[in-house]
Amino acid sequence: MDIQLIALFTAPLTSLLALVYGFYLSKKVLAESEGGEKLRKIGDSIKQGAMAYLIKQFKVISVFMLILLVLMYLTMGLGMAVTFLMGGLFSAVIGYFGMWIAVRANVRTANNAQYGLNPALKTAFGAGTVNGMLVVGLGLLGVSLIYMWSYFSYIGQGSDMVAKQATNVLVGYGFGAALLALFMRVGGGIFTKAADVGADLVGKIEKGIPEDDPRNPAVIADNVGDNVGDCAGMAADVFESYAITIVAAMILGGYMFGLKGVVFPLLARSGAILTSILGTFFVKAKNDQEDPIKPLIRGFIVSAVAAMVIFMILAVYLLGEPKAGYAAVTGIISMLALLYVTKYYTGPSEKPVLDIAQSAKTGAGTLLITGLAKGMESTFISVVIIAATIFAGFYFLGFYGISLAGMGMLATTGIIMSLDTFGPIADNAQGLVEMASLGGKAGTVTASLDAVGNTTKALTKGFAVGSAAVAASSLFATYFEATGLTSIDIAQPKVFVGLLLGGALPFLFSSRLIDSVGKAAFQVVEEVRRQFRTIKGIMEGKNLPDYSRAVEIVTAAAQKELIIPALMVVAMPILVSFLGSQALGGFLGGVVVTGLMLALFMCNTGGAWDNAKKYIEDGHFGGKGSETHKAAVIGDTVGDPLKDTAGPALNPMMKIVQIVALLIAPFLK
């Protein structure tokens, strides 16, 4: 059978298989019991707050997206506008339904925790896998539909025309996906960290009550934030990295190998979806005493090894070029290395975190200094890994090799997203168990799941940043192809100015988001203090706080900050382009360099401070309520907007500027 026809039907059918598997798992999760009335009532409060926030956010986003849609139609044609809309819609669907299942799985996980580790683990991971299947299924489906349109419209003019037309409009798909991801990351990040910081500063430090104590007026907002930030935001973020690496690989593959180069990423992604599904079957605890991280790692390793095999087979027998397989496998190995480095620098029992926790014995100042030092060290090592990946990809197959390395890093996206969404579900389940006062083994089970969830969330942040950097590098290479540039000369003042402006943009972008978290957290702190003063009997448990006020405060703060960061990121490359294509090339390079380093630094530093606090809360160096613990809470508070707001939001920001440059490249050329 013709290779075009194989790709034409294999890719969309595989993507539909992923979606069907996700639907099957969602039915299994929803069939589980929600438990007693008290547990259901608390779960409903989290669910209603999360969904109301997301619907309100979509209303704000839709106006901005509609304006851009019209502009793209007028300047770039119907094809680009349609693919832009498709990328945005698919990203929105993933964010919505990923959170939809998470806020229903949390209460079921909490209830199943009463019966043992495996029932709770299966529920939380099963719901996480639904999110993973949505990301890979819709990511591949969108690109497949574009390829099918191109095939049936232009096959009469030859294979080269099919490849050309498909790659021409794929940029719009990546732009729509990236822009939605930016909105979800910015809004969700501000919401979750403003609520978290406000709840911790008053609850833990001033009142000395536990993290998920129902007496804290911000506790529901905090649990809602876990979902809108870590489920909806992360899903949209990784989806656009997943989509963009396919786009870059198809465009560059078309330049180098013609139609085979366009088809290879489609079939490679199809195989990777199957390996992710395979890996999920290995996630099962042997008994209640097994560390929950072990079955998760088993599933991940099975998926990664199987993906390597498929990439090599396709490289040899489809492209006739083993180096394509080597480049993709390099990406998988690089991703494993990044996960290891992230685990070392942020893991709760690793030396860097223990050093940070110990430094808290002399106060918050020394804890902050030690955390900053460890975060900077981790950034250097992570950058070395990413630089080696880019160099290896280029060594094997030039710019196309870089894009294939990016595809390799995202080969296990299905199971990676399962691990990531598992984190906030486990976190919510722990809070629900505490708020509902569930007895028996429930507290022990959810505590172990939550500890693992914190680790998986930290690991997937490292994965998201690394894959974003390689994806941005792939797009950077694509910009050179699109403009006909072979190099840029930074000795030219215009190019150097572009480089400086690009390097400065991530700082301006991050400052805006961190400041927003600070302002919103201030309002939450004031509201929580007010309720403790004015509502009598909260501390005695006689009266419940007004949970809705904190939710309203952080929702309003998140919506207020959605548009300006997006305008900033879209407008800057357009403005710099007036200095010329070389200056814009310098700008793009500057964005990737500082964006990557800032994102790694903020995510790793914040994660290390967070786990240092948790290590102390487990009874070390004085335990909860001690002066050491209070110092650690301050460190965690400083790190929260770094690791969950600004750091992750830099991922889509790095890619959007590259895509905007690609969109305007024809005018520059």
N, C-alpha and C positions, 0 to 999 in steps of 0.2 A: 504493500500500500504506500502511496505517496506520503512523504514525511510531513507535508503540510496538512494533509487530512488527518494524520495521526495526532498531531498537535491540536488541530482544530477541534477534535472531539474529546481527546484525553484530558486536556486541561479543564474545560468546563465541567466534564463529568466528575473529575476528581474533586473539584471545588464543591459541587453539589453533594458528593458523598460526605465531605467534611460538614456541610450544613445539616445534612440528614442525621449524621452521628451526633452533632450538637443538639439537635431537636430531641433525639432519643434520650440523651443524657438529661436534658432539662425535664422531660416527662418523669424520669426516674427520681430526680431530686424533688420535684413537686409532689410526688406520691408519698414522700416521707411525712411523718406527723410533725405539726408545729408545736406540740406540747400543750401545757396548761394555759389557762386564760391569762395569767399574769405575764407569762413569757410571750404569748401572742400579742398582748397589748403593747408591750415595750417594742417588740419587733415591728408592729404596725406604725409606731411613731417614727422609727428610723426609716421605714419604707416610704411613708408619706412625705417626710422631709426631703429625702433624696430625689424622689421622682418629681416633686413640685419644683425643686431647684433646677433640675435638668430641663424641664419643660420651659421654665422661665428663661433659661440660658439660650435655648434654641430659638425662642422668639426674638431675642436681641441679635443673635448671630444671623438669622435668616435675612434681616434687612441688609446687612453688610454684604452677605453672599449674593443677594439678588442684584445689588448695584454692580458688583464685580462681574457677575454673569452677563449682564447687559453690556458692560464695557468690553468684555472678551468677545462677545458676539459681534459687536460693531468693529472691533479692530483686528480680530484674528479668525473670524468665521464661525460657522455653526458647529463644525466638528470639535473645535477646541472648547467651545462653550458647553457642549453636551458632555464631553469627558470631564470637564471641570465640575459640572453639576453631579455627575455620577460619583466622582471621587469624594465630593463633599457629603453626598447622601449616604454612601456606604460607610464612611467614617462616623457619621451621626448614628446610623443604625447600630453599628458595633458598640459605640459608647452607650447608647440607650439600653439595648438588650443585654449587654454585658453587666450593666448595673442592675437591670431588672431582675436577672436571675440571682445576682449576689445578695440583694436585700431580701430575697425569699429563702436563700440557702442558709443565711446566718442563723436564723431562729431554728431551723431544722438541724443544723450542726450542733447548736447548743443543746437541743433536746436529745439528740442521739448520743451526745457525750455522756449521758447518764448510763448508757448501756455498754460503753467501752470505746477504745481508741479507733478500731477499724470502722464501725458505723459512722463515727463523726468524720474520720479522715476521708472515707469514700464520698460522703455528702459534700464536704468542702472542696475536695479535689474534682469531683464530678461537675460541680457548678463552675469551677475554674476552667475546666476543659471546654465547657460550653462557650466561654469567652474566647478561648484559644481557637476553637473551630470556627467561630465567627470571623476572627481576624484573618486566618489563612484562607478560609473558604471565600469570603467576599473579596479579599485582596487578589486572589487568583482569578475569581470569576470576572471581576471588572476588566482586568487586562485581557482575559480570554474573549470577552464580548467585543472588545475593541478590535482584537485580531480577527475575529470572525467577520465583523463588519467590513474590515479592510479586504479580507479574502474574497468574500462574495461580491464586493463592489468592484474590485480591481484585478481579479485573477485573469481576466481576458487580456490585460495589458502586460502580463508576465509576473513572475515571482518577485522581481526587484521592486516593481511598483507596489505590490502588496506590502512588502517590508517597509518601503518608504512612507506610504500613507499611514500605516499603523504607528510607526515611530513618531511621525509628525504630530499626531494628536495625543500621544501618551503623556506628554508633558502636562497637559491640562488635567488629566486624571491625578497625577502626582500633586499638582498645585491644590486641587480641591481637597484631597486627603490631608495634605500638610496644613492647610489653613484651618480646617476643622479641628485638627489635633492641637494646633496652637491655642485656639479658643478653649478647648476642653482642659488643656494643661494649665492655662492661666487662670481660668475661672475656678476649676476644681482645686488647684494648688492654693489659691488665696482662701477659699472657703475652708478647706480642711485644716490649714495651719493657723488661721485666725482663731478657729474654734478650739483647736488643740492647745495653743499657747494660752488663750484666755482661761480655759478650764484648768490647766496645770498651775498657772501662777497663783490663782486664788485657792483652788482646791487642795493642791499638794503642799504649797509653801505656806499659805496663810492659815488654812484650816486644818491641814494635816490629815486629810481624808484620802482614801485610795483613788486610783485613776478613774475607775468606772463606777464610782459611788453614786447611787440615785439621788443623793442629796445635792449634788452639784448641778446648778441650773444650766450649765453648758454641756452636760454629758451626752444628751441626745444629739446636739449639733456636732460634737466630736465624733460620734459614731456615724452620723450621716456623712461627715467629711471623709472618713475612711473610704467610703464608696464613691463619692463624686471625684475624689482626687486619685485614689489608687486603682479603682476599677474603670470608670469612664475615661479618665484622663490618660492612664497608661495604655488602655486598649487602643484609643485613637492614635496615640503617639507611635506605638509599635506598628500599627496598621499602615501608617503612612511611610515608615521606614521600609516595611515589607513591600509596599506598592512601589516605592521609589527605586529600590534596588532592582526590581524586575524591569522597571521603565529604563533605568540607566543601562542595564545589561542588554536589553533588547535593542536600544538605540545604538550602542557601541558594537554589539554583535552584528547588527545589520551592516555597519561600516566595514567590519573586518571579514565576516564570513558570508554576508548576504543573508538569504532566508534561513539557512541553518543556524546562523548566529542569533536570529530573532526567535527561532523555535526552541533552541536549547534552554533558555531560562524558563519557558513555559513547562516543558517536560521535567526539568529539574525540580521546579516548585511542586509539580504534581507528585513526584516521588517523595519529596520531603513531607508533604501532607500525610502520605501513607505511613511514613516512618514515625510521625508524631502520634498518629492514631495507635500504631503498634506499641509505642512507648507507654501509653496510658494503661494498657492491660497489665503492666508490670508494677503498677502503683497499688500495692496492697500490703498492709502490715501483717507480719507473721503472727504477732501476738500483742497484747496490751503493753508489754514491757519494751517492745522494740522502739528505738528512737524514730519518730515520725519522719525525720529527714532521710533515712535510709531508703524506704520505698520510693520516695520522690526522686532521689538520685539514681536509683535503679532504672526507673522509667526514662529519665533524661539520657543516661548513657546508652541505653538500647536505641533510642531515637537518633542520637548523634552518630553512632557507629554505622547504623543502617543507612543514614543519609550519605555518609562518605562513600559507601559502596555504590549507591545509585549514581552519585555524581561522576564517579570514575567510569562506570559502565557507559553512561550517556556521552561522556567526553570522548571515549575511545571509539564507540560504535556509531555515534551520531555525527559529531564534528570531525572525527578522525584526528583529534588533537588532544593527546593526554594532558598537555599543559593546562588546558581548561579545567580538567579535573583537579590537577595539583593546586591551581589558584583557588578553587572553591573549597577544597579540603583545608588549605591554609586558613581560610576564614573560619572554618569550624574549630580548628585547633586554637586560633587566636581568641575565639569566643570562650573556649574552655579556660584559657590562660587568664582572660579578663575576669571571669567568674571566680577563679582561684584567688587572684589578687584582691578583688573586692571582699571576698570572704575573709581573707587574712586581715585586712585593715578594718573591717567593720564587724567581724564575728564576735559574739559575746564572750567566748572563751579564748580568744586569740590575744597574743602579747600586746599589740598596739592598744587594744581596748582596755586591757588590764592596766597598762601604764597610765592611760587617761583616768581610769577609775581611781587608781592609787593617788594620782596627783590632786584629786578632789579633797584629800584629807587636809590640805592646807588652804582650801577655799576655791571659789569659782575662778579666780584669776589664773591660778596655775593650771586648772583643768582646761580652761580655754586656750592657754598657750600651748599645752601639750597636744591638744586636739588639732590645733592649727598646724603644728609641725608634722604630725602624722598624716594629716590630709594632704599637705604639700608633697611629702615623700611618696604617698600613694599615687599622686597625679603623675609624677615623673615616670614611675614604673609602668603605669597604665599607658602613658603616651608612647613609651618605648615599644610596647606590644603592638599598639595601633600603627605606629610608624613602620615597624617590621612587616606588618600585614600588608600595608600599602606598597611597600618596596617589593615584597615577594610577589604580590599580584602583578605589579608592573614588570617585574623581571620575567615572569612566565609569559604574559600575553599583553603587555602594554596597558593602556587605559582599560581595555576590555577585561584584563586580568584583575584590575582593581575592582571593577563592578562585580565580577564573579566572586571575589573574596568577600565583598559585602553580602552577596547572596548566600555564601557559605555561613557567614556569621548569623544569618537569619534562618538557616535551614531548619532549626528546631523551634521556630517561633510558636508552633501549635502547643508544644508542651511547656515552653518557657512562659507563655501567657497563662497557662493552667497554673503554674507555680506562683505567678504573680498575683492572680486574682484569689488564689487560695489564701494569701496573706491577709487582706482586709476581711475576708469572710471569717477566718479564724480569730482575728482581732475582735470583730463584732461579736462572735460567739462567746468569747471570753467575757466581754462586757455584759452580754445578755445573761450569762450564768450568774455573774455577780449581782446585777440589778434585780434579777428574779429570785435570788437566794436559793438556787438549786443545790440540793445536797448530794450525798454519795460521791461517786468518782468523777462527776461532771467537772468540778473545778480543776482537778488534777489533769484530766484529759485536755480540756481547753487551754490550760496553762502551757502544756507541752506543745499543742498545736500552734498557739500564739507565738511561742518562742521560735518555732520553726518558720512560722509565717513572717516574722520580723527578718529572719535570715534570707528567706526567698525574696522578700521585697527589696532588700538591699542588693542582692545578687542581680535581680532583674533591672535595677536602676543602672548598674554598671554595664549590663548587656545593652540596655537602651541607648546609653551615651556612646558606647563603643560602636554600635551598629549605625547610629546617627552620623558619627564622624566619618566612617567609611562610606556611607551612602552619600554624604555631602561631598566627599572626595571624588566619588564616581560622577556626581553631577558637575563638579568643577572640571573634570576631564571632558565631560560632554559639552560644556560651554566652550572649551578650546576647539573641539571639533565643529561646533555650530558656527563659530565666528571665524574659523580658518586660522586662528592663532597657533603658533608652535611654541612660543615662549613669551614671557613678559620681562621687561627690563626695569628692575626696581631702582636703578640709578637715575631714571627719569623722574623729575619732581612730581609729575601728575600721578605716576604709578605709585610712588612712595606715599603720596597723600592718600590715595585710595587704600593702600595697605594699612595706614594709620587709622583711617576712618572705620575700616572693617574691623580692626582690632578693638576699637573703642565701643562699637555698637553693642556687643554683649554686656559690657559694663552698664551702659545706659539702660538697656532693656532689663537687666537684673535689678538695678537700683529701683526701678519703677515698681516691680513686683514685690520686692522685699519691703519697701516703704508701705505698700498697700496692706501687707500682712500686719505690719506694726500698727497702722492706724485702726484697722478692723479689730485687732486683738485688744487694743486700748478700750474700744467701745465694749467688747465682750467682758473685759475685766471690770469695768465700771458697772455693767448690768448685773454681773454675778454678785458683786459686792452689795449693790442696791437690794437685790432679792434677799441676801442673807440678813441685811439690816431690817427690811420692812415686812418680810413674810415670816411671821413667828412660827416656831416649831420645826423649821427645816432641819436643823442640826439634830433634833431629837427624833426625827422621822415621823412627826405627827402630821406635817403638811408637805405636799409635793411642791417643788419649784415650778415656775412658768417656763417650761423648756422651749416653747415656741419663740420667745423673744430673742434668744441667742441665735436660733436658726434664721430668723428674719434679719438680724444684724449682719451676719456673715454672707447671707444670700445677696443682700443689697450691695455689700462691699465688693463681692465677686463680679456682679453684673456691671458695676460702675467702671471696672478696670478692663473690660473685655476689648474695647475698640481701639484705644490709643496704642497699646503695644502692637496690635496687628497692623495699624496704619504705619507705625514706625518701621516695621520690618519690611513691608511692601514698598514704602516710599523711598527708603534709603538707597537701594541699588538703582532705582530709576534716576534719582538725583545724581548719583556718582557716575552714571553712564554718560552724562553730558561731558565728562572729562575724557571719554573715549573708551574703546573696548579693552585696552591694556590697563587703564586705571581701574576699570570695573573688575578685571581679573585680579588685580592686587587687592581690591576690596574684598572679593570672595575668599581669597587666601587668608586675609586677616581675620575674617569672621570665623573661619574654620579653626584657625590656630587658637585664638583666645576663647572662642566659644567652647571648644573641646576641653581646654584646660580648666576653665571656670566650672564647667558642668561636672567634670570628674572631681575637682577639688571640693565643690559644694556638696555633692552627693556623698562622697566618702567621708568627709569631715562630719557632716550632720549625722550620718549613719553611725559613726564611731561614738559620737557624744550620746546618741540615743541608747546604744547598747551598753555604754559605760554606766549610764543611769540605771538600766535594767539589771546590770551585774550587781550594783550596790543594793538595789531593791530585793535581790535574792538573798540578802543577809550578809553581804561582805562589807567590810570597812564601816560598820555601824548600822547598816540596813536602813529601812524606811524610817523617816522622821528625824534622822540624825543630821548634823550639820554637813556631813559629807554628802548625804543624799540631797539636801537643799542646793548645794553647789552643783551637783550633777544635773538637777532639774533645770538650773539656769543654763548650763551648757546645752542641754537638750532643747531648751526654748530658743536659744540663739541658732542652733542647727536646724530647727524645724523648717523655717522658710527657705533655708539653703537647699536641703535635701529633698523637699517635697513641693517646692514652688518654683524658685528661680532656676535651680539646677536642671530639673527635668524639662522645664519650658524652653531651655536653650536648645534641646534636641530638634523640635520642629522649626525653631527660629533659624538654626544653621541651614536647614534644608530649604526653607522658603526663600531666603535670599538667593540661593543657587537657582531655584526654579524660576524666580522672577527674572534673573539674568538670562536664563535660557529662553524665556518668552520674548524678551526684547532683543535677543541676539540677531534675528534677521534684520532688524532696523539698524543695528550697529555694523553689521557686515557690509 
